Each structure stands twice: as C-alpha cells, then as structure tokens.
Amino acid sequence: QIIDNPEEARIEENQMMADQFRLESKINPTEKILIDVSFSRDYSDNKFLVESRRNKETETKAISAGLTYKYRKGKSVGKGGTFGISLDRDESDNEFGPTSVASYKTKGYSLVATLTENLHDSLGITLRGTLSLDQKFFKNREQNPRDADYTFASLYGKMDTWIMGFIKTAVTGTMSRRETINIDASLSGDNRTDYQYYFIPEFSFSPTLWLSLGQKYELKIDYTEFSFDTDQNYLNRNTALVTDAAFRLYNRLKLSFQHRYNMKDTGSYLSATSGADRIYGPTNENIENRLRVVMEYEPAP
C-alpha cells in the first residue's frame, strides 16, 4: 500500500498463544458394560499490533459421558448387539475486542442413543436417535440483537442383509428436523424449520469370481418452512441412481464401470387453502449423467 507519509508506516505484528487440555477415562465395571467420561478445554489468543480489530480470543470447554452395554441372545454367537447412550455439554466464549459488536458466547447440549442388533447371522439393524440444543448469546445485545436457539432432532436407521452368502442388501434412512429461533422480535421473520429426509436402498453381489454387480438408489429431500413468512417456503429434491459393474479379465487385470444418474429440482412449496394439499412450484431442474471407467492392473502380487 502506498501512503503519503511513509515515515508513519508501521510493521504489523501478530502474536498467537494457544493451549489444549484433554482428560479421558474409561471403566469396565463388568465385561458387558463400558463407561467413558471426557473433559476438554481449548484456548487461543490471537492479537495484532496495528489492526487490533482482528484480535480474537476463544475459549471452549466440553464434557461428555457415555454408557455402552453389550448383550447376547441365547448361546448363538451371531445374535446380540450393543446399546449406547451419551450426553454432551459444551460452552465457548468468543471475544473480538471491546469495540466489536460480534463477540458472543455459546452453550450446547446433546443426547445420542444408539442400538445395534444382530437378529441373525445374515440380518443386522442399527438405530440412532439424536437430540441437541445450541444457544448463541451476543455480548452487546443492544447493538447486535441476534441471540438465537438452534434445536435439532434426527433418527437414523440401517438394515443389512446377506442372501445366500454372496448377495448383500442394505437400506438406510434418515429423518432430521432443525429449528432456528431468533430471540429478538425484530428478527422473528427469519425463524424457520428445516426438514431433511434421506432414503438409500442398495444391493451388490458377485455371482462368479470374475464378475461383481451393484446398484444404489438415493433420494434426498430438503424442505424449509418459515414460521411467519410462509411465502418463502421451498423444497429441494435430489434423486440419484448409481450402477456399478466390475469384471476381472485376468488374475491381475480388473475393469470397472460406474454410471450415476442425478436429477435435482427445486421450487416453492407453499400452503394452499385450508384442507387442500400444498402447492409445489418447481423453478429449476437439472439432470446429470456420469460414466466412470477404471482399469486396474497389479504387476506383482
């Protein structure tokens, strides 16, 4: 930068300091029970001699506790599963200097429960539920009234099956709900709820040593609903179909193909009159086809 008075130029100096602390403990009261507890603290201080507006001081603390229980059904080795639950609590302090209105604090709480069940040697399921609350508090609320709460809830499920030893199928599904709640009334027009649905069935099999085939179908739907201004509601859909094929031409030569079809459409998703269905007005649609060909050769075992 060229200045009129070079003698007034100053050399920028940046000073950084950081420290981390971790404490973890795992206890096995019995063969089937595992208890784990952890605590962490991260601190960083970033200062600039000339541009003090870039100063940032951050401190984050987190504590978590979890319990895992393993069980077996009868005497069968393949039947049984695990159940786990974990609780997390964290908070942070982000300071940008006395003249900044962007300094804020956060608090977070979360609960996660997971169940893994082997119903049979060829059938297994996994279920996971998550609940969380994140809060953001700005220190200068008069000039920056953007305090907000963010709630999140999700349910995940997956089922794996094996048929005749060489055919594997899986079905995965996820449902989630995220809500943004602005505390100040002047920003309540941006209060919204985001929904996401994810559905993936797939299969793969190898009828012979030199051939393997597979296919996966993906459907993802994102929907945003505004609490007060429903005219802004919109829907985003993403559909994909993936087909895989692999041929082993020789012991050390393999040829693979993958085709991916992807269709994405977005548009408004508005409430109709009472008792009627919602009105979907697509505004954009995109279709994409991709083909990937890979040849692998192993010169030596």
Solvent accessible surface area in square Angstrom, and as a share of the most:
residue,aa,sasa,rsa
1,Q,215,0.95
2,I,173,0.88
3,I,67,0.34
4,D,139,0.72
5,N,67,0.35
6,P,95,0.59
7,E,137,0.62
8,E,118,0.53
9,A,68,0.52
10,R,159,0.58
11,I,157,0.80
12,E,68,0.30
13,E,81,0.36
14,N,63,0.32
15,Q,108,0.48
16,M,146,0.65
17,M,114,0.51
18,A,76,0.59
19,D,63,0.33
20,Q,138,0.61
21,F,102,0.42
22,R,130,0.47
23,L,105,0.52
24,E,122,0.55
25,S,55,0.35
26,K,142,0.60
27,I,98,0.50
28,N,98,0.50
29,P,75,0.47
30,T,73,0.42
31,E,168,0.75
32,K,104,0.44
33,I,50,0.25
34,L,54,0.27
35,I,61,0.31
36,D,46,0.24
37,V,66,0.38
38,S,35,0.22
39,F,69,0.29
40,S,23,0.15
41,R,68,0.25
42,D,47,0.24
43,Y,35,0.13
44,S,49,0.32
45,D,18,0.10
46,N,46,0.24
47,K,103,0.44
48,F,25,0.10
49,L,104,0.52
50,V,58,0.33
51,E,62,0.28
52,S,67,0.43
53,R,177,0.65
54,R,115,0.42
55,N,36,0.18
56,K,88,0.37
57,E,68,0.30
58,T,26,0.15
59,E,50,0.22
60,T,45,0.26
61,K,78,0.33
62,A,35,0.27
63,I,87,0.44
64,S,29,0.19
65,A,45,0.35
66,G,9,0.08
67,L,77,0.38
68,T,39,0.23
69,Y,88,0.33
70,K,116,0.49
71,Y,52,0.20
72,R,152,0.55
73,K,98,0.42
74,G,68,0.65
75,K,199,0.85
76,S,44,0.28
77,V,131,0.75
78,G,23,0.22
79,K,80,0.34
80,G,4,0.04
81,G,11,0.10
82,T,43,0.25
83,F,85,0.35
84,G,15,0.15
85,I,62,0.32
86,S,34,0.22
87,L,105,0.52
88,D,54,0.28
89,R,74,0.27
90,D,52,0.27
91,E,65,0.29
92,S,20,0.13
93,D,44,0.23
94,N,11,0.06
95,E,50,0.22
96,F,48,0.20
97,G,17,0.16
98,P,142,0.89
99,T,127,0.74
100,S,34,0.22
101,V,57,0.33
102,A,41,0.32
103,S,5,0.03
104,Y,49,0.19
105,K,97,0.41
106,T,33,0.19
107,K,80,0.34
108,G,2,0.02
109,Y,85,0.32
110,S,31,0.20
111,L,64,0.32
112,V,36,0.21
113,A,35,0.27
114,T,39,0.23
115,L,55,0.27
116,T,48,0.28
117,E,13,0.06
118,N,66,0.34
119,L,74,0.37
120,H,99,0.44
121,D,109,0.57
122,S,36,0.24
123,L,51,0.26
124,G,10,0.10
125,I,45,0.23
126,T,34,0.20
127,L,81,0.40
128,R,89,0.33
129,G,26,0.25
130,T,29,0.17
131,L,102,0.51
132,S,26,0.16
133,L,58,0.29
134,D,66,0.34
135,Q,40,0.18
136,K,56,0.24
137,F,57,0.24
138,F,7,0.03
139,K,84,0.36
140,N,42,0.22
141,R,134,0.49
142,E,153,0.68
143,Q,130,0.58
144,N,13,0.07
145,P,47,0.30
146,R,122,0.44
147,D,14,0.07
148,A,2,0.02
149,D,29,0.15
150,Y,74,0.28
151,T,41,0.24
152,F,47,0.19
153,A,36,0.28
154,S,24,0.16
155,L,87,0.43
156,Y,48,0.18
157,G,18,0.18
158,K,67,0.28
159,M,83,0.37
160,D,28,0.14
161,T,27,0.16
162,W,108,0.38
163,I,84,0.43
164,M,141,0.63
165,G,72,0.69
166,F,90,0.38
167,I,37,0.19
168,K,88,0.37
169,T,36,0.21
170,A,6,0.05
171,V,55,0.31
172,T,20,0.12
173,G,26,0.25
174,T,31,0.18
175,M,100,0.45
176,S,18,0.11
177,R,98,0.36
178,R,111,0.41
179,E,40,0.18
180,T,10,0.06
181,I,60,0.30
182,N,20,0.10
183,I,102,0.52
184,D,51,0.26
185,A,88,0.68
186,S,89,0.58
187,L,62,0.31
188,S,30,0.19
189,G,40,0.38
190,D,69,0.36
191,N,16,0.08
192,R,68,0.25
193,T,9,0.05
194,D,43,0.22
195,Y,51,0.19
196,Q,59,0.26
197,Y,92,0.35
198,Y,74,0.28
199,F,92,0.38
200,I,26,0.13
201,P,38,0.24
202,E,64,0.29
203,F,83,0.34
204,S,50,0.32
205,F,51,0.21
206,S,51,0.33
207,P,64,0.40
208,T,57,0.33
209,L,182,0.90
210,W,136,0.48
211,L,29,0.14
212,S,41,0.27
213,L,60,0.30
214,G,9,0.09
215,Q,66,0.29
216,K,64,0.27
217,Y,81,0.31
218,E,23,0.10
219,L,51,0.25
220,K,64,0.27
221,I,42,0.21
222,D,37,0.19
223,Y,22,0.08
224,T,8,0.05
225,E,44,0.20
226,F,19,0.08
227,S,59,0.38
228,F,140,0.58
229,D,56,0.29
230,T,59,0.34
231,D,111,0.57
232,Q,87,0.38
233,N,1,0.01
234,Y,102,0.39
235,L,17,0.08
236,N,37,0.19
237,R,85,0.31
238,N,49,0.25
239,T,24,0.14
240,A,2,0.02
241,L,65,0.32
242,V,8,0.05
243,T,51,0.30
244,D,54,0.28
245,A,21,0.16
246,A,13,0.10
247,F,63,0.26
248,R,98,0.36
249,L,89,0.44
250,Y,158,0.60
251,N,137,0.70
252,R,96,0.35
253,L,33,0.16
254,K,60,0.25
255,L,33,0.16
256,S,24,0.16
257,F,70,0.29
258,Q,61,0.27
259,H,72,0.32
260,R,76,0.28
261,Y,72,0.27
262,N,21,0.11
263,M,47,0.21
264,K,74,0.32
265,D,7,0.04
266,T,31,0.18
267,G,6,0.06
268,S,39,0.25
269,Y,57,0.22
270,L,53,0.26
271,S,63,0.41
272,A,35,0.27
273,T,108,0.63
274,S,122,0.79
275,G,89,0.85
276,A,59,0.46
277,D,125,0.65
278,R,90,0.33
279,I,107,0.54
280,Y,57,0.22
281,G,27,0.26
282,P,84,0.53
283,T,114,0.66
284,N,85,0.44
285,E,114,0.51
286,N,77,0.39
287,I,94,0.48
288,E,63,0.28
289,N,93,0.47
290,R,152,0.55
291,L,123,0.61
292,R,148,0.54
293,V,80,0.46
294,V,43,0.25
295,M,120,0.53
296,E,90,0.40
297,Y,142,0.54
298,E,88,0.39
299,P,98,0.61
300,A,60,0.47
301,P,140,0.88
